[in-house]
Amino acid sequence: MGETTVTTLKGREDRAAAHPVGNGAGQRLVRRLRTPRRPRLWFEILLIAVSYWTYSLVRNAVPEQKAKALRNADRLWDLEQQLGLAFEQSVNHAVNSVTWLVVGMNYYYATLHFVVTLGVLVWLYRSHPGRYAATRTVLFSTTAVALAGYYLFPLAPPRLMNGGGFVDTVVVHETWGSMASGDLKNMSNQYAAMPSMHIGWSVWCGLTVFALAAVPWARVLGLLYPAGTLVVIVATANHFWLDAVGGLLCLAFGYALATVWYGGRPYTLPRLVPDHGGSLTGAGGGGPGGGDAGGEGPDSPDDRDPDSERAGVVAPRTPDSALAPGGSRAPAPDRP
């Protein structure tokens, strides 16, 4: 009986060695993808370019379904009136009466949407490399899910409604460079107003700056930017305020996805991370001593928290008692 038992146990060990539990290689790959590491500049530039090209291609390839988009706009406008919150037309007409203000808003709508978003991405890349990938994932997944909204719920903006009484401020004031109206309108799907990515992206920018910037005035600007964007999209008749709600829902999905994937909220991940060669890299690629103009210092407490050490990002600090007077590690005592 003893020989049979030994043989059976040995057979089990052999089978376990031949067929390890789970897919070890796959688990290691997933763990590596989920571990914050300093992003590669060439990859990020390529990713942003390809992603935006794909987003524009898909968004503009969605059938415009003009009749359905106009019907949806009428229904949305009726809903807002029933709620007593149909204020877009009043704001649109009030701003349109002040030429310098409405022209400025037109340029705001056409340019800051891209300039500020790219600026925040660059700042994250340089000053918060450990949080970059997770925070960028929020932005990209938010934009991806918005494409479903453009297809499933085509919506005309207020300025294109039949008999809506809204003023198309770009057409009236002949603002240069807007994809929303004028000579460039045929290059963009005019019936993809829900959800508003002007709101989705601006709130992402605002929350990121507010959470990570060390300068108080920058944090205030972070909060003011999405608020200003909401005023602009309504005043220029490019969106209903409910489109902004749709943008916020997409953004909430993006944050939830990034939090689940990285095992923590993007802004609480370690700021300093090892580069792909294994050495610790700080802000701007300058190593552990690199400065950070927009965030915490390189040796801030959150860079040494237990989560960072568990992720293999920061090595545990050697106790002073373990060091010799000259700064070298003291020899281990002889074992008895």
ABEGO torsion letter per residue (X at the ends): XAAAAAAAAAAAAAAAAABBBEBAAAAAAAAAAABBBBBBAAAAAAAAAAAAAAAAAAAAABBAGAAAAAAAAAAAAAAAAAAGABAAAAAAAAAAABAAAAAAAAAAAAAAAAAAAAAAAAAAAAABAAAAAAAAAAAAAAAAAAAAAAAABBBBBAAABBGAGBBBAAAAAGBBGBAABEAAAAABBAABAOBBAAAAAAAAAAAAAAAABABAAAAAAAAAAAAAAAAAAAAAGABBAAAAAAAAAAAAAAAAAAAAAAGEBAAABBABBBBAAGBBBBBGGAEAABBBAABBBAABAAAABAAAAAAGABBBBBBAAABBAAGBBBBBBBBX
